[in-house]
Amino acid sequence: MAQRLDVSNKMGEMPVKKLLLNMGIPMMISMLVQALYNIVDGIFVAQISENALTAVSMAFPMQNLIIAFAVGNGVGINANLSKALGSGDPKKANSAAENGLFLQGLSYLLFLILGIFAVEPYMRAQTDDPEIFSYGVTYLRIVMCLSMCVFAEISFERFLQSTGRTKYSMYTQLCGALFNIIFDPILIFGLLGFPKMGVAGAAAATVGGQFFGAAVGLLLNIKKNPEVSLNVKGFKPDGKMIGDMCKVSVPSIVMSSVISLTIFLMDLILKGFSTTAVAVFGVYGKLQSFVFMPVFGLNNAIVPIIAYNYGANKPERIHDTVKYGILYATGIMLAGLLLMQTIPRVMLGMFDASEYMMEIGVPAFRIISIAFVFVGVNIVCSSGCQAFGKGIYSLIISVIRQIAALLPIAWLMSLTGKLDLVWLCYPISEAIATCIAAPLFRRVIRKSGMDIKK
């Protein structure tokens, strides 16, 4: 009972400004480390060759699809578990955790099948270069067939986040990320007596980090999270609970999958200019994650806070969470904008960029990063919709940002034959999305009955 009171005092009573930082900073730190090992991965792969970097860039949309399913199911877990705790129903909270793990297991089976049968056709659709093809197939097959631990790791993190134990969630991500950072160069280049594995070593370090993170997450839930009690032996899938979770998780999965589709199609557009343009886009994706990941970490705090206070019927706290969430997120994005505008050559230099890659990459970074002005509002509004169980609105916002506006603009700009104009699709699409995301989220708040009466 004391444990439940502690969580209630934190999620339902602690001043929102302090609560967001208390829950958000550990997750932002862990997300920064996650982004860092993504960058380190690219830096070491680039030392093999530009073709290896291009192959990993082409593999990223499929790799991101795995994360989309794992995180999407995690959002469903988070929203339902936190809401159940907020309404004082521990049995329903445990059911959310158990059924969430069941969904994650089904998702892994899907990617195991894709890893066996779909990798070669996927890479063949993007390149005719035999070296790029070989690198991409090797990397993706390992990452996809051994992806079971990423689903487990993210689930255990969400159990901890949903009960306000974000410090332990941070430990889970830090352990996995640090494992990857340490073993990347060891396995790629064959250091300390390990075999030289090249691109396969980068994939093995990624999978190893996920396994280690999952093990730490499981241990922390057993030792430090008494509010979530799993009963796997007597588990039976609950159709209603799975349906409630899917209302949130499926739009989130589709939303993140849209990002994978967008990157895949952007790669095809950029390939019409050169494979170096694809490599530049891949490097940008790794570097921009260093800016986006802290915002996603902040959102991982925003979702359970909103969901908990929705269950507890505290609209003022919800409004404060959204207000300060947007302020913090926008501040992070503006800091990222400053870096992209001032030191793009330094950033590209970390990836052994050729002079031609510099020539393409510097203006690309400066043009794309203008979109950062709008991104904070769009992401917070999207996550807020998920917290209220209105994932379809998050999907609408994402489709506008990633497909309905961005891809047509990119394609039309590519017809001019000027690569610099293609990058304008990002700031234009984010500006359009902001004009739609804010009214949609206001509608969700009003319909949920959480509007503040004046």
Secondary structure, DSSP 8 states (H G I E B T S, - for coil): -HHHHHHHHHHHHS-HHHHHHHHHHHHHHHHHHHHHHHHHHHHHHHTT-HHHHHHHHHHHHHHHHHHHHHHHHHHHHHHHHHHHHHTT-HHHHHHHHHHHHHHHHHHHHHHHHHHHHTHHHHHHTT---HHHHHHHHHHHHHHHHTTHHHHHHHHHHHHHHHTT-HHHHHHHHHHHHHHHHHHHHHHHHT-TT----THHHHHHHHHHHHHHHHHHHHHHHHHH-TT-----TT----HHHHHHHHHHHHHHHHHHHHHHHHHHHHHHHHHTT-HHHHHHHHHHHHHHHHHHHHHHHHHHHHHHHHHHHHHTT-HHHHHHHHHHHHHHHHHHHHHHHHHHHH-HHHHHHTTT--HHHHHHHHHHHHHHGGGHHHHHHHHHHHHHHHHTT-HHHHHHHHHIIIIITHHHHHHHHHTTT-HHHHTTHHHHHHHHHHHHHHHHHHHHHHHHT-----
